[in-house]
Amino acid sequence: MTEWTIVIPLKVLSRAKSRLASLGERARTDLAEAIAHDTVHAARHAPGVTRVIVVGRQVEQRGLECVPEPIIGGLTAAIRAGIELARVSGPVSTAVLLGDLPALTSAHLSAALQCAGLYPRAFVPDASGAGTTMATARAGFSFAPEFGTHSAARHRAAGFTDLFAAHPAAIATALRTDADTVADLSAARRLGTSPHTARALRRLAEQTSDDRELAHR
């Protein structure tokens, strides 16, 4: 089995999950923290993963390397910094995984990484087909993934193998379901969210119920 280093870029909480702002500040930060925690936990415990580097935010879990986000450059700079750190001592198979996959499990990730090990460079498109949730490169191959708007098309154009197209049965929907909006959260909930996210969603439901009760008094 190929051994992998995972790079996970995470915005600081004050800027994380801005499209969930309609839920309220407390709910936004609570969900952002919970989703990131569950995603990192899945990566840290996935068979074949030997190192996890988080760029941009401190996550309180053992066995992680957390480094600050570069001052300028946003997501692209954070990813590049993580890849450079992963490969500073020599060639290593590296994956960049977005930190907002609330239904992801270690088994989902391990299955995808086994497929990724068959190709020099690969990626997993998000559920919309336009974005990317993970990009990979085996040891010895250059790695310059391009996340962001229409990143799936850019990865294909750059020669990355589309893992969902090549191995649809092995690529779990949970790995393609990132959570940027309320609709995304609903989709993740139907798949079954991981423990911290599930608790955050329950807290949100209780808060909403309390707010409605107060409004009718």
N, C-alpha and C positions, 0 to 999 in steps of 0.2 A: 504494500500500500504506500502511495506517495505521502510524504509528510508535508504538511502545509503550515505556513504562517498566515494568519488572518489579520488584515488591517481594517479597523472599523472607525470611520470618521463620525464624530458626534458633535453637533453644535452645543455650545454652552446653553444652560437651561433658559437664560433670558431671551435667547433667540430661537429656541427649539420649537418645532411644531407650530409655527405662527398661524397656519391655516386652521388650527383648532382653537383659535382665540375666542370664537363665538361661544365656546363652552364655559368661558370664564378663566381668569388667570390661574386660580388654584387648580382647576381641573386640567388646564393645558400643561402646567409644569408637572403635575402628578402623573399624567399619562405619558408625557415625554420621558420622564425618569423611569417609569415602569416598563415601557416598551424597550427602551435602551437596555435596561437591566436584563430583561428576558432574552433579547437578541444576543447580548454578550455572553450570557450563561450558556445558550445553545452552542455558540462558537467554542467556548472554552472546554466544553465537555464532548465535542464531536470527535469520534474516532478518526485518527489521522491528523488532527490539529495539534501541533506541538508548541505553538506560540500565538498569543493574541496581543495585538498592539491597538490601543484606543487612542485616537488623535482628537484632541479638542476638549475633552471633559473627563474629570475624575469619576471613575466607577468603583464603588466599594465592593470589589470581589477579589479573592485571592488568585494569584497566578496571572495577573494582567500587567502589561506595561502601559501606563498612561502618560502621554506627552502632550504639551500645549499645542493648540492650533497655531500655525504661522500667523503673524500679525496681519498680513495682507494676502490676498489670493483666494480666500474662501474655500469651497469644497475641493477644488482642483489642487490647490496648494497643500491642503491637509492630506489628501490622498498621496500626493507625491512625497511629502515628508514621511508618511508611514511606510511607503515602499522603500524609500532610501534607507530608513532605519532597519527594515526587515532584511535588506540585502547588503548592509554595510560590511558584513564579515564574509560575504561570498554568495554564490548562487543558491537560491532557495525557492521552492515553489510557493507562490504568493497569491492570495486572494484578497480582493477588496470587497467587503460586505457592508451594505448600508445598515445602519443601526436602528431601523424602524420596521422590524418584521415581527409583529406581535404574536403570530401563530407558529413561528419557526421552532422546530425541535432539533436536537443534535443529530437525530437519525436522518431528518430531511437534509441537513447540511452535508453530512457525511456521504449520503448517496450522490448528491450533486458533485461533490469534490472527487469522488471516484470516477465519475464521468469526465470531469474536467481534466483529470490526469491523463486522458487519452489524447489530448490536443495541446499544441504549443500554447495557444491562447484561446480562451472561451469566455462566454458571458451568459447570464440568465436574464431574459427580458422580464419586465414587470407584467402585471396582469393586463394592462392596457396594450401591451406590445410595443409601446413607444419608448419607455424608459428602461433602466437597467437596475437590478437589485444586487447582482454580484458579477465581478469580472475576475478572471484568473490568468496566470501565466506560470508555466512549469519552470523549474530551475534551468538557468542557461538561456532563457529567452527574454528579450527586452519586454518591458511592461509599462505602457503609458495609457491606461484606460481613460475614457472620456465620459464621465457621468454628467447628468444634467438633461436639458431639453433634447428630445429626439436622440438620446444616446444609443439606443438599440441600433438604429440605422448607421450611426457613426462607427459603432463597434463592428458591425458586419462589413462595412466598407474598409475597415482597417485590417480585416482578415481574422477577426475573432470568430470562433465557432459558436453558433447559437445552440446552447445545450438543450433548450426546450424543444427545438425543432429536431435535433439529432436523437434525443432520448426522452420523449414526452412522458413515458411511464415512470421514469426515475426522478423527474423534477417535480417536486411537490408544489401544489398550488400555494402553500404557505410561504415558500421561498420567493414567490412572485407577488405576494400580497403585502406591499408596504403601506404604511398608515400615515397619509398626509391629510386626509379629510375625514369628516364624520362618516361619509359613505364608506370609506376604506375601513374604518373601525367596525362598521356593521358587517362588512364582508369578512373581516378577520374573526369577528365573534362567531359567525356561522361556521367557520373552520374549526374553532376552538382555540381560544387565546391561552397563552402561557400564564403561569400563576400570578406574577406581579401585575400584568396587564389585566387579568381577570378581576383581581381585587380592586384595581383602580377604576375599572368600569362599574363595579358594584358600588363603590363610593360615589361615583358620579350619578348613578341611578338613584341612590338614597338621597343625595343632595337635591336632585331635580324634584324628587317626590316631596321633600320637605319644603322646597321653594313653592311648589304648587299648592301645598296645604296652607302655607302662610298667606299666599295670594288670595285664597278663598275665605280667609277669616274676616 
